[in-house]
Amino acid sequence: MSPAVKYTLGRIGLFVVVLGVLSMFPLNLLVAGMVAVVVSAVASYFLLAKWRNEMNEQLVGAVARRSAEKERLRAALAGDEDAAAAGDRAAKKPAEKPADRA
C-alpha cells in the first residue's frame, strides 16, 4: 500500500476515533468535530510520524524524477542530441512485424 494512502487513512481513522469518543459527551456536533480535528492532528504528529516520513520520501522521489525529466526535455529542446535520444520513444525500434501476405 502506498505510504500516502496509509498516512491518509491513519489520519481519517484517528479523527473518527476521537470524534467517537467525543460523541459520548453532550457537545454540539460542530464543536465536537472541531475539537476532533485539532486533537487528531496533534495525535497524528506523534503517532503517525513513521508513515509521514515514508510519504515524504515518496514525494521527494517523485519531485526528483519530474525535475530530471524536465531538465532532459529542456536540454533536448536546446539541441542536445544525447538528451533527445535518451527519452525519444520514436527512436526505439518497435517489435518487428511479420511481412504482410497478399
C-alpha positions as CSV (number, residue, x, y, z in Angstrom):
1,M,0.0,0.0,0.0
2,S,1.3,3.5,-0.8
3,P,2.7,5.5,2.1
4,A,0.4,8.4,1.2
5,V,-2.7,6.1,1.4
6,K,-1.6,4.7,4.7
7,Y,-1.0,8.1,6.2
8,T,-4.3,9.5,4.9
9,L,-6.2,6.5,6.2
10,G,-4.4,6.8,9.5
11,R,-5.4,10.5,9.8
12,I,-9.0,9.7,9.0
13,G,-9.0,6.8,11.4
14,L,-7.7,9.0,14.2
15,F,-10.3,11.6,13.5
16,V,-13.1,9.1,13.6
17,V,-11.9,7.6,16.9
18,V,-11.6,11.0,18.6
19,L,-15.0,12.0,17.2
20,G,-16.5,8.8,18.5
21,V,-15.0,9.4,22.0
22,L,-16.3,13.0,22.0
23,S,-19.8,11.9,20.9
24,M,-20.2,10.4,24.4
25,F,-20.1,13.9,25.9
26,P,-23.0,16.3,25.5
27,L,-21.4,18.5,22.8
28,N,-22.7,20.1,19.7
29,L,-21.6,18.1,16.7
30,L,-19.8,21.0,15.1
31,V,-17.9,21.7,18.3
32,A,-17.0,18.0,18.7
33,G,-15.9,17.9,15.0
34,M,-13.6,21.0,15.5
35,V,-12.1,19.5,18.7
36,A,-11.6,16.2,17.0
37,V,-9.8,17.8,14.1
38,V,-7.3,19.5,16.5
39,V,-6.8,16.5,18.7
40,S,-6.4,14.1,15.8
41,A,-3.9,16.5,14.2
42,V,-1.7,16.6,17.3
43,A,-2.0,12.9,17.9
44,S,-1.1,12.1,14.3
45,Y,2.0,14.2,14.6
46,F,3.3,11.8,17.2
47,L,1.6,8.5,16.3
48,L,1.9,8.6,12.5
49,A,5.5,10.1,12.3
50,K,6.9,6.9,10.5
51,W,4.2,6.9,7.9
52,R,4.5,10.7,7.4
53,N,8.3,10.3,6.8
54,E,7.7,7.4,4.3
55,M,5.2,9.6,2.4
56,N,7.7,12.5,2.4
57,E,10.4,10.2,0.9
58,Q,7.9,9.1,-1.8
59,L,7.1,12.7,-2.7
60,V,10.7,13.7,-2.8
61,G,11.5,10.9,-5.2
62,A,8.6,11.9,-7.4
63,V,9.7,15.5,-7.5
64,A,13.3,14.4,-8.3
65,R,12.1,12.3,-11.2
66,R,10.0,15.1,-12.6
67,S,12.8,17.6,-12.3
68,A,15.2,15.3,-14.1
69,E,12.7,14.7,-16.9
70,K,12.1,18.4,-17.1
71,E,15.8,19.1,-17.4
72,R,16.2,16.4,-20.0
73,L,13.3,17.9,-22.1
74,R,14.8,21.4,-21.8
75,A,18.2,20.0,-23.0
76,A,16.6,18.2,-25.9
77,L,14.7,21.4,-26.9
78,A,18.0,23.3,-26.7
79,G,19.5,20.9,-29.2
80,D,21.3,18.3,-27.1
81,E,21.2,15.2,-29.2
82,D,22.1,12.8,-26.3
83,A,19.2,14.1,-24.2
84,A,16.8,13.9,-27.1
85,A,17.9,10.3,-27.8
86,A,17.6,9.3,-24.1
87,G,13.9,9.9,-23.9
88,D,12.8,9.6,-27.5
89,R,10.3,6.8,-27.8
90,A,10.0,7.0,-31.5
91,A,13.7,6.3,-32.0
92,K,13.4,2.9,-30.2
93,K,12.9,0.1,-32.7
94,P,9.4,-1.4,-32.5
95,A,9.0,-5.1,-32.5
96,E,9.3,-6.4,-36.0
97,K,6.1,-7.4,-37.7
98,P,5.7,-10.4,-40.0
99,A,5.6,-9.4,-43.6
100,D,2.1,-8.7,-44.9
101,R,0.8,-11.5,-47.1
102,A,-1.0,-10.6,-50.3
